C-alpha cells in the first residue's frame, strides 16, 4: 500500500496565508475517501502544529490534528534531553509563546543555553547581535527548527531559511558542533511521521529537492517533485539528482499515483 508524506508549503498551500492551491482540499478529501494513508509533513516553524491545522481547516482542508506533523512538535523534547532551559528565539512570537508554554525561559538577552532559529520575517540587527553574542560569548547551542536553505514568500520573492541563518551564526562564531536536523528529511522525523502508517511503499511529495527529496531518497523513500512551489522543473538540471516523479499540479499527481 502506498503511503504519502505530503509537504505543505508549495504543494498544498501557495503562500504564508495558507491559501490552498486549486484542488488541494479536495485532494486531501480524496485520500481520506480512498483510505490512502498520509500525513502532512511540514518544516513550518511559525507556530505550533495544532494552530497550523486550525488554519488549514479554516481554508477547507478536512484534517485531524494527527494528520499533521512539524519539527516544532519535536523541538521541546529535543531541548529538554540536552538540558536546555533558557533560549533566545529568532522566530515568530507564536514560536516563542509555544516554548514558554512548554516551560522554557524565553529571554531577550544573550545569557541563554541555546539560540532557537525559526522563520522570522522581522529579523533585525538586534536579534542577529544577540544570537551571535549568545553563541560566541556564552557558548549557547545553535538549534535551527529546520534546515531549510531558502523560503519563497507570498509575493514571489525569496529569503534565507532557518538553516541558512543558522549557518551564518556557525560561520561568524566558529561554532564547531554539528547542527541538528529536526525536520524532514531527518530519519527521526520521518520515523515519527510514519508512526502508525504502512511503510511498504512511502512517497515524499515536496517542492524542495535540496532540503527534502535528496535526503528522502537516501532513506529509500520514493521522491515526488512538485513544480508548484519554490523551484521550477529546470532546477533539476543543476543537480545530480533525479526524483522518481515530477508533476506540475496535484491533478497530474492524482492521475498517476492515486487513480480511482
N, C-alpha and C positions, 0 to 999 in steps of 0.2 A: 504494500500500500504506500502511496506517495504521501509524504508529509511536507507541508510548505512552511518555511520560516520567511516571513514577509517583512521587508523593510517598510518603514512608514514614509519618511520624507523622500520625495522624488518617485515614489511608487504608488502610494495610496493618496498622499496629500501633496499639493503643489506649492505651498508657501507656509510661512511661520504662523499663519492664522488658521491652519489645519483645513484649508479649503480642499475638498476632495477632487481628484481627477474624475473626469466623466466615467461613470460606471463603477467607481471604486466601492461605494457602499453595497451596490448590487453584487459585485464580485465576492465580497465577504459573505453576503447572504447566500450566494450560490454554494460557496464552500460548505457552509453550515447545512444547507438543504441536501447536498450530496454526501454529507458526513465525511468530507475530506479533512483530515486533521491539519491544523495550522496553529501558528502563534505569530503575532506581530512582534518583531524584534527591532527595537529602535535604540540608537545611541543618543537620542534626545536627552539633554541634560538640563532643560529649563525648569522642569517641575517633576513632582512625584508621578509614578506610573498611574495611580488611580485618577489623578487630576487630568492626565492626558486622555485616559479612557472616557472620562466625563466630557471632555471637549469633543472627542470623536463621536460620541453618542449624540451630542448636540448637532453634529454635522450629518447625522443619518446612518452612522455605522452601527450595525446590530452586534454589539460586543459585550462580553462579560469581562470583569476585571482579570480573570485568569487567562484571557486571550492575549494579553499584552505583557511584555517584559522589557525593561531598560536597565542599564548599568546603575541608575540611581537606586534601584531596589537592592543592589548588591553592595553599594558603597558603605552603608553603616557597618555591616558586618566586617567588611574588609578593614575599615579603620579600627574597629574595636579589637580585632585579632592582633593588630600591631600596637596596641596600647595607646592609640592616638585619642586624646581627649579634647584638645583645643585646635581650632582650624581657622585659617583665613580663607575666604571664598572669593575666587574670581568666578562670577556667575550671576544668575538672577536672584532676586530677593526670595523667590519661591524655593530655590535650591537651598539658600541659607536658612529659611524658615523650616524646611524639611529636616535639615541637620539639627537644628535646635530642638525640634520635636523628638528627634531620636536621642537626645541627651547630650549633644556635643556643645562645647563652649565656642560659639562662633564669635570671633573677635575682629576688631578693626585695626589691630597693630601687628607688628612682626613677631611678637613673642608667642609663637604658637608651635604646636607639634607638627603641623602639616599645612601645606597650601593645596586646597582642593580647587581644581580648574574645570569649569564647565563652559558652556556657551554664554558669552557675555557681550551684548551689544552696547553696553555702557562702560566698557573697559577704558581706563584713562591712565595718565601718568602716575597718579597717586596709587592706584591698585598695582601697577607694574612695579613701582618703587617698593611698596610694602611687601609684595610677594618676593621680589629679589632679595630684600634685606632679611626676610624670614629664612630663606634658604642659605644665604651667604653668611649672615651673622649669627643666626640661631640654630643652624643645622636642621631646619624643618624639612620634612619629606615633601616631595612633589607628587601629587596624586591627581592626574587627569581623570575625569569621569569617563572619557573615551579617548581614543587615539585618532580622531578624525583630523585629516590634514586640511581640508578646505570645506566651506559651507556655502551653499547658494542661498542668498537672501530673497525676500519676497519680490524685490524689484528687479531680480535677474542678475544682480551683481554678487560678488563673492567676498568672503572674509576668512581669515585663518580659523581653523577649528581648534578645539581644546588641545588636541595632540600637538599642533604646531606651536601654540602658546607655551605648552609645557617644554617643548624642545628649545624654545627661546630661553627659558629660565635655566635649562640644563647648560646651554652654551654660555650664558652670561656668568653663571656661578661656578662652573667647573664641577657640577653635580656628577657623582660617579655611580650612583645606584641605578639599576635598571628601572625604567618607568613601567608601572603596571598597565595591563590592558584589561579593564573591567567589562568592556562591551564586546560586541561582535567584531571579529570572529574568534575571540579567545575561546579556548576549549572549555574552560569552566563555565563561561557564559552560555555557550551553545548547549552544553550538557544540561544546564538549568532550564534553558528554553525548551528542550526536548523532554523534560520531565513529564512522564505520563503519556507521551505520544509515541507512535510507532517509529522505529529508526531504520527500517529496512531500506527505504529509498527517500532520502531527505534532500530537499531543494532549498537553497537560499536565493531569494529574489531580491535584488538590490540595484540601485543606480550607481553604486560606488565600487568599481572593480579593484581599486587600490586598497581601501580600508577593509572592505568586506569580502569580496569574491576570491581574491588570490589566497587569503588565509583559509577560507572555507574549502577551497579545492584541496589544500594540504590536509584537511581533516577527512577527505573522502566524500564531501558533500557536493552534490550536483549544483552547478552555478548558473543563475539566470540573470543576465544583464538587461536592465530596463533603460532605454534611452530617453525616458521622460523626465529625468532629473538633472543632476549637475554635469554629467558628461554626455556628449554626443557619441554616436556609433564610431565616429572617426578616431576617438580617443584610443580605441583598441589597437590601432596601427602603431601607436607609440609604445606599446607594451609587449613584453614577452609573455603573453597570457592570452588564452582563448577560452571564453566561457562556453559552457555546454549549449546554452541557448541565448539568443539576443532577440528582444521584442521591442516594438515601438509603441505598444499600447497593451492595456490589460485585456482588451478584447482579443488581440492576437495571442496572448498567453493562454487565455481560456480555451481557444480553439485547438491549441496544440497540446496542452497539458491537462486540462480538465473538461473534456467534452462530455456531453450528456450521453 
